Amino acid sequence: MIFAERVGKLSKSRTQRINDRAHELRRKGKDLIDLGAGDPRFTEPEGARNAGRKAIDDCYTGYTEVGGNPGLREAIEERYEKVFGIDTGHLTSMATVGAKSALYEIAQVFYEEGDEVILPRPYWVSYSAQVELPGAVSVFARGKRANHYLPTADEIAGKITPDTKAVLVNSPSNPTGGVYTERQARDVVDVARNHDLLLVSDECYDGFVYERDRFWSFAASDYERTLVIGSTSKNFAMTGWRLGYVLGRPDYITELEKLQSHVTSSPPSISQKAAEAALRDGLTLTRDLREEFRRKRDRLVEGLADVPGIDCITPPGSFYLFPDVQGLLEDMNYEKADDWKLAKFLLEEAGVVTVPGSAFGSPGHLRMAYLPEGDRLEDAARRIERTVKGVADF
């Protein structure tokens, strides 16, 4: 066998498979409403674009410090101080090539063969793959629907064994939109502290919180074994700039930098300048933009309420819905777990792109990103309703 055994265990992201088929249909002229890809559809801040252009004009196009230039790292830490009211004097940051790279590097630096890492279920598609590449084991803690499937401290504690090395949490959640309250988050911190576990918090959607004034970041914890992951991709619509970061204790960041020096070296210098401008000028989403996303969320939830067999609760964060479609699968005489075929059916017949819940470890659901303009969201719900009504088999 030519390929390494660890690579043989991987499969291509199912979200990407859906996107590939959608691109193929678009090339053939099919009108699609895309509720699949998690790519914000507003424009990155003007200051970020200008800073990127200026970096090119100034020939700031070479290598930088491995963990990012000092100005960017200061801007990352400044954001946590100004937006979340956190004293970052005991923390340091490192810029990475997107948040996915940050999570991968954490897995490589901290997880070893046989270690158990507790993950939420549903989970973002790459969590388990990244945990298992170094030989660690994914252990899933599933929360209740009423909590948007975010596992509580008790549910996480119930999964701990002598082999548990770390807990990874994701709030606001992709795919469910769940957001921990401060009390819930502090309880999770206490569990990690009591068992001396690494606590990794993916907070890439921290700007998309709708029902409260301030998101409680795990960076506010006084637990020293905490690493927080952030990104400019979602909050500032800078997906193609590929700039993420890690915030944590200095000795942890030093070890992560050692690995990054052999994997990617520094993030792109141009992206660093653009991200620094976005972080300093924008700090977080504007209130108007958050309100726009909240309206989009509510319009799609209302539209789906008319579709028999779809049960959708209103999430407090991110820009995803995660409706339960098991009733729809039963009505259409199809196997409960086959949400993959349902997503394909909606793509081909209704022209609506969704992602099967099984891609996130939660069969019987669909993930829907409420990113198109309002009329298109309502049209998506109508298309789904028309397509599934009266269909006995597919």
Buried (B, 14 or more C-beta within 10 A) or exposed (E): EEEEEEEEEEEEBBBBBBBEBBEEBEEEEEEBBBBBBBBBEEEBBEBBBBBBEBBEEEEBEEEBBBBBBEBBBBBBBBBBBEBBEBEBEEBBBBBBBBBBBBBBBBBBBBBEEEBBBBBBBBBBBBBBBBBBBBEBBBBBBBBEEEBBBBBBBEBBBEBBEEEBBBBBBBBBBBBBBBBBBEEBBBBBBBBBBEBEBBBBBBBBBBBBBBEEEEBBBBBBBEBEBBBBBBBBBBBBBBBEBBBBBBBBBEEBBEEBBEBBEEEBEBBBBBBBBBBBBBBBBBBBBEEEBBEBBBBBBBBBBBBBEEBEBBBBBBBBBBBBBBBBBBBBBEBBEBEEBBBBBBBBBBBBBBBBBBBBBBBBBBBBBBBBBBBBEBEBBBBBBBBBBEBBEEBEEB
